[in-house]
Amino acid sequence: MLNYIWFGFFAIAFIMAVVQSIFLGDPEIWSRLMTVTFTSSAKAFEICLGLTGVLTFWLGLMKVGERGGVISAFSRLINPLFSRIFPGIPAGHPAQGSILMNVSANMLGLDNAATPMGLKAMKELQELNKEKDTATDAMIMFLVLNTSGITIIPISIMMYRAQFGAANPSDIFLPLLLATACSTFGGLLLCCIKQRIKLLDPVILGTFIGAACFIGGIGWFFSTLSKEQLTLYSGVFSNVLLFSAILLFLLVGIKKKVPIFEAFIDGAKDGFHTVVTIIPYQVALFVGISLFRECGALLYITDGLSWCFSHVGIDTDFCAALPCALLKPFNGAGARAMMLDVFQTYGVDSFVGHVASTIQGSTDTTMYILAVYFGSVGVKRFRYATSYGLMADFIGVTAAIIINYIFYH
């Protein structure tokens, strides 16, 4: 998929340049395109270089939390709910533990720990599967929870915002938490209805009511504030929670007698290695999207979407961020490059910059996750997994847009 997306950026830029130079009398388009390839390559490298410190710190901190048993604590917290939404898994089966660990790691942004546990969970779920080429209800529920991408600490989004000079890189924390919660609980509710899971069970009902009250209450509270108060309260709330998380991880490490400094260094090394790994991908995709914008193709897409929404009476200020939403289900790296292009074009602290940030963190790469997880166990018939995963994405994107109108518009 990534091969075709990347080639498409260059092919469309070439075709648009031919049309503009021949039919519109603009031969300078070729010079602008070549200039963009050089400037965007340099910019992509600068972005990655600037990420080193932020990513190194947070991955080091997460390693302390991981070794201190934070994932295990989250697993125990969500176990009462998960034992009910996975009725097809026998009590005490290893799949239960793997699913809990995977979801807990995802919530904390620990992708390196989440993926192996996710693949292990799929293998264990496949052992319970009577039709080996067909996805079970438990597999689909697990995959929808993964594709909806609930995240409590959005490390990657905050570090990119910091690199682009955001006044408060963490001010996206609360809107993103609300949007990803909407995506996850929306996908969870859809699957529960489809699989005829008893929604009136006290634990399930209490969880949904609690989540709805939390999301609705915060949204209502912030909608009553002036823009100045909203900015102040949101920033303070986000930063207090994040600093509390840092302190909590360190305290847990001390209590569990984890050598916190050594653990931090081990995680920090992973952060440096991660930055080095993503440089080629970042450069390639950032150049492709920059060409896509320079030739005018991206403008046609955003203008077309704006025209459609304006004709049904919907404000169109968010439309420049929609390419992120359209690409995210298919390729996370491409969507991330789209987000960075929005930062560079409109500004990281602009309204559309906040929308792009929230969309990027509100869902995961649905099609990629389905292909990798199902492919790892030889499942070929996904049943309703794709449609329900994309519906969860739609809920997350819609929530991201609405929430940003409350917070930043």
FENGI-V674653 format. One record per helix or strand of 2 or more residues. SS is the DSSP state (alpha for helix, beta for strand). FROM is the first residue (numbers start at 1). TO is the last residue. If there is no record, write none. Layout:
ss->[SS	SS]
from->[FROM	FROM]
to->[TO	TO]
This chain:
ss->[alpha	alpha	alpha	alpha	alpha	alpha	alpha	alpha	alpha	alpha	alpha	alpha	alpha	alpha	alpha	alpha	alpha]
from->[2	29	70	94	111	137	155	169	202	227	260	297	319	332	351	366	385]
to->[22	67	85	107	127	148	163	194	223	255	294	310	328	346	362	375	408]
